[in-house]
């Protein structure tokens, strides 16, 4: 009986370990700084928005930059445990595609290793929630001259994974704005509108920095240039 219980326990443990290792597709974006954004789903082990910076060989970086002018890029690493990666980021190796790797994407680089990963954004335990807000939120990434907005999924409204390319029209301090603030679209059921300008202003209440100014003070203004990536969540 003890032997049988030990075997069952070992099998269950092996199944759990296996279940935690999965293929986690990524969207690659950015030119001045390289980012990878995990392509989330509404079920484990994929129920996380994770964005991290990384480094690659210069020749690979050059190809990543030039290919972004043609289409969006996706990355398919070997199966790994996303929970462990979030806790302690480690190098991952996989293949780069022009377009969506599960759809009409074209493989253009194999065996690429994303080195020195650093988590920039984490949104865990994604799920569809009841009720709606009056706006949708987008998190800002990049640099002043190479700016992007990622849809922040809080379970209300849009069921999408999307990234827009922006122009920074004006900004007080890029690092401060990208750390503490979001862009808001006008309606919960709407994405950002290409060609429109969006402002970020100091909200009412306590602010964590002297850079905030008075409530209503405009911290930044962005123009939406193009939709870089869009996919539905399941």
C-alpha positions in Angstrom: 0.0 0.0 0.0 2.8 2.4 0.9 4.5 1.6 -2.4 1.3 2.3 -4.3 0.7 5.6 -2.5 4.3 6.6 -3.3 3.8 5.8 -7.0 0.5 7.8 -7.1 2.1 10.8 -5.4 5.1 10.7 -7.8 2.7 10.5 -10.8 0.7 13.4 -9.5 3.8 15.5 -8.9 5.1 14.7 -12.3 1.8 15.7 -13.9 1.8 19.0 -12.0 5.4 19.8 -13.0 4.6 18.9 -16.6 1.5 21.1 -16.5 3.5 24.1 -15.4 5.8 23.9 -18.4 4.1 25.2 -21.5 4.7 27.0 -24.8 4.4 30.8 -24.0 4.2 32.8 -27.2 5.5 36.4 -27.1 5.1 39.6 -29.1 8.4 41.3 -29.7 8.4 45.1 -30.0 10.6 48.1 -29.6 13.7 49.4 -31.3 15.6 51.6 -28.9 14.7 49.1 -26.1 13.6 45.5 -26.9 10.5 44.2 -25.2 8.7 40.8 -25.1 5.1 40.7 -24.2 3.6 37.3 -23.2 0.5 36.5 -25.2 -2.0 35.8 -22.4 -5.2 33.6 -22.2 -8.0 33.4 -19.6 -6.7 30.1 -18.1 -3.6 28.8 -16.4 -0.7 28.6 -17.0 -1.2 31.4 -19.5 -3.3 33.8 -17.4 -0.7 36.6 -17.0 0.3 39.7 -18.9 4.1 39.8 -18.6 6.3 42.4 -20.3 10.1 42.3 -20.0 13.1 43.8 -21.6 15.9 41.6 -23.0 19.2 41.7 -24.9 20.3 39.8 -28.0 23.4 39.7 -30.2 23.7 42.9 -32.3 23.2 41.1 -35.6 19.9 39.7 -34.2 18.8 43.0 -32.8 19.4 44.6 -36.2 17.1 42.1 -37.9 14.4 42.5 -35.2 14.5 46.3 -35.7 14.3 46.1 -39.5 11.6 43.4 -39.6 9.3 45.6 -37.4 9.0 48.0 -40.3 7.3 45.1 -42.3 5.0 43.5 -39.7 4.8 42.6 -36.0 7.0 39.9 -34.6 6.3 36.9 -32.4 8.7 34.6 -30.5 8.1 31.0 -29.6 10.5 29.7 -26.8 10.9 26.1 -25.8 8.4 25.2 -23.1 9.1 26.7 -19.7 7.5 27.5 -16.3 6.1 31.0 -16.5 5.6 31.3 -12.8 9.3 30.5 -12.2 10.3 33.0 -14.9 8.3 35.7 -13.2 9.8 35.0 -9.8 13.4 34.8 -11.1 13.8 35.7 -14.8 16.1 33.5 -16.8 17.3 33.2 -20.4 14.9 31.6 -22.9 15.6 30.3 -26.3 13.3 30.0 -29.3 12.3 31.1 -32.8 11.3 34.5 -34.2 8.4 34.9 -36.7 7.3 37.6 -39.0 3.6 37.7 -38.0 1.7 35.3 -35.7 3.5 32.0 -35.2 0.2 30.1 -34.9 -1.4 31.7 -37.9 0.3 32.9 -41.1 3.6 33.8 -39.5 6.9 33.2 -41.3 9.9 31.9 -39.5 13.0 34.1 -40.0 15.4 33.4 -37.1 15.9 30.1 -35.2 17.6 29.4 -31.9 17.5 33.0 -30.6 18.3 33.5 -26.9 16.7 36.4 -25.0 19.4 37.4 -22.5 19.3 39.4 -19.3 15.5 39.5 -19.1 14.0 42.2 -16.7 10.3 42.3 -15.8 8.8 45.7 -16.6 5.1 44.8 -16.1 3.1 42.0 -14.5 -0.7 41.5 -14.4 -1.6 38.1 -13.0 -4.7 35.9 -12.8 -6.6 37.2 -15.8 -10.3 36.4 -15.9 -13.5 37.7 -17.4 -15.4 39.7 -14.8 -18.9 41.0 -14.6 -19.7 44.7 -14.8 -18.1 47.4 -16.9 -16.0 50.5 -16.4 -16.3 53.7 -18.4 -12.9 53.4 -19.9 -10.1 51.1 -21.1 -6.5 51.4 -20.0 -3.2 51.2 -21.8 0.2 50.9 -20.2 3.1 52.9 -21.8 6.4 51.3 -22.7 9.6 52.3 -24.6 11.4 55.6 -24.8 10.4 59.2 -25.6 11.4 58.6 -29.2 10.1 55.0 -29.5 6.8 54.6 -27.6 4.2 51.9 -27.3 0.9 51.3 -25.5 -0.2 47.9 -24.3 -3.9 47.2 -23.5 -4.2 46.6 -19.7 -6.6 43.7 -19.2 -8.5 43.8 -15.9 -11.4 41.5 -17.0 -13.8 44.3 -17.9 -14.7 45.3 -21.5 -12.3 44.4 -24.3 -11.1 40.8 -24.6 -8.0 41.6 -26.6 -4.2 41.6 -26.6 -3.1 44.7 -28.5 -0.1 47.1 -28.8 -0.2 50.5 -30.4 2.7 52.6 -31.8 2.7 56.1 -30.4 4.4 59.4 -30.9 5.3 61.3 -27.7 4.0 64.8 -28.3 5.0 66.2 -24.9 6.1 64.7 -21.6 7.4 65.9 -18.2 9.4 62.9 -17.3 9.2 59.7 -19.3 10.2 57.2 -16.6 7.8 58.7 -14.1 4.8 58.7 -16.5 5.4 55.2 -17.7 5.8 53.9 -14.2 2.7 55.4 -12.5 0.2 56.3 -15.2 -1.9 54.9 -18.0 -3.6 56.2 -21.1 -7.4 56.0 -21.0 -9.6 55.5 -24.0 -13.0 57.2 -24.0 -15.2 54.1 -23.8 -14.7 50.6 -22.3 -15.7 48.9 -25.5 -13.3 50.9 -27.7 -9.6 50.7 -28.5 -7.4 53.7 -28.9 -8.2 55.5 -32.2 -5.4 55.9 -34.7 -4.6 59.5 -35.4 -6.1 60.8 -32.1 -4.1 62.5 -29.3 -4.4 61.3 -25.7 -3.3 63.2 -22.6 -2.3 62.0 -19.1 -3.0 64.4 -16.3 -2.4 64.4 -12.6 -5.4 62.8 -10.9 -7.0 64.1 -7.7 -5.6 62.9 -4.4 -2.1 62.1 -3.2 0.6 61.8 -5.7 3.9 59.8 -5.2 6.2 62.4 -6.7 7.0 66.1 -6.9 6.7 65.7 -10.6 2.9 65.4 -10.3 2.0 69.1 -10.1 -1.5 70.1 -9.2 -4.5 67.9 -10.0 -5.3 68.3 -13.7 -1.7 69.2 -14.6 -0.8 67.6 -18.0 2.0 65.1 -17.6 2.1 63.9 -21.1 0.4 63.9 -24.5 0.7 61.0 -27.0 -0.5 60.6 -30.6 -1.6 57.1 -31.8 0.3 56.3 -35.0 -0.6 52.7 -35.8 -1.8 49.4 -34.4 1.3 47.2 -34.1 -0.4 44.0 -32.8 -3.9 42.8 -32.1 -5.3 39.4 -31.2 -8.4 38.2 -29.3 -8.1 36.4 -25.9 -9.6 33.0 -25.2 
